Amino acid sequence: MSDVFKAIAEKFNMSRPAVSKHLKVLQESQLAYTASDSSDGRQRNCYAQLEALVEVNNYLAQLQEFWQSRLDNLDSFLAKRSKAQKAKD
């Protein structure tokens, strides 16, 4: 897998050990996995498991909906308050 580390390190101006650490974190969080090349078994390839991000995306969409409605309500409240304040002056 050193070719993978080398390619990533060069593209992102990182050291090979830094790339290795990042890939390890991605593997531990199940966002990536490595597999041996079936032809010779010596080369290992790294693959992204992007479907694991669907759950994160769904959670963030719920948070966005939750906060958007509250921020819209706050915006309405502040607009009414500002209008009432201007009417007093």
C-alpha positions in Angstrom: 0.0 0.0 0.0 3.0 2.3 0.0 2.2 3.4 -3.5 -1.2 4.6 -2.3 0.5 6.4 0.6 3.0 8.0 -1.7 0.3 9.1 -4.2 -1.8 10.6 -1.5 1.1 12.2 0.3 2.3 13.9 -2.9 -1.2 15.1 -3.8 -1.9 16.7 -0.4 1.7 17.6 0.6 1.7 15.3 3.6 4.2 12.8 4.9 3.6 9.1 4.4 3.2 8.5 8.2 0.5 11.3 8.3 -1.4 9.6 5.4 -1.1 6.3 7.2 -2.6 7.8 10.4 -5.4 9.4 8.5 -6.3 6.2 6.7 -6.2 4.3 9.9 -8.7 6.7 11.4 -10.9 6.3 8.3 -10.7 2.5 8.6 -11.5 2.6 12.3 -14.6 4.7 11.6 -15.6 2.3 8.8 -15.3 5.1 6.2 -12.5 3.2 4.3 -11.2 -0.3 4.0 -8.2 -2.0 2.4 -8.1 -5.2 0.4 -5.3 -7.3 -1.2 -5.0 -7.4 -4.9 -6.2 -10.8 -5.9 -3.7 -11.2 -8.6 -0.5 -11.3 -6.5 -1.7 -10.5 -2.9 1.2 -8.1 -2.4 -0.5 -4.9 -3.3 -3.2 -3.5 -1.0 -5.8 -1.1 -2.3 -7.7 1.4 -0.2 -11.5 1.9 -0.9 -13.9 4.5 0.5 -17.1 3.4 2.1 -19.1 6.5 1.4 -22.5 4.8 2.2 -21.4 5.1 5.8 -21.9 8.9 5.5 -25.6 8.5 4.7 -26.4 8.2 8.4 -24.3 11.3 9.1 -26.1 13.2 6.3 -29.5 12.2 7.6 -28.6 13.3 11.1 -27.3 16.7 9.8 -30.5 17.1 7.8 -32.6 16.7 10.9 -30.5 19.2 12.8 -30.8 21.7 9.9 -34.5 21.3 9.9 -34.7 21.7 13.7 -32.6 24.8 13.8 -33.9 26.4 10.6 -37.5 26.5 12.0 -36.2 28.0 15.2 -34.1 30.6 13.5 -37.0 31.5 11.2 -39.2 32.0 14.3 -36.5 34.2 15.9 -36.2 36.2 12.7 -40.0 36.8 12.7 -39.9 37.8 16.4 -37.1 40.2 15.9 -38.7 41.8 12.8 -41.9 42.4 14.7 -40.1 43.8 17.7 -38.1 46.1 15.5 -41.2 47.3 13.7 -42.9 47.9 17.0 -39.9 49.8 18.3 -39.8 52.0 15.2 -43.6 52.7 15.6 -42.9 53.9 19.2 -40.2 56.3 18.1 
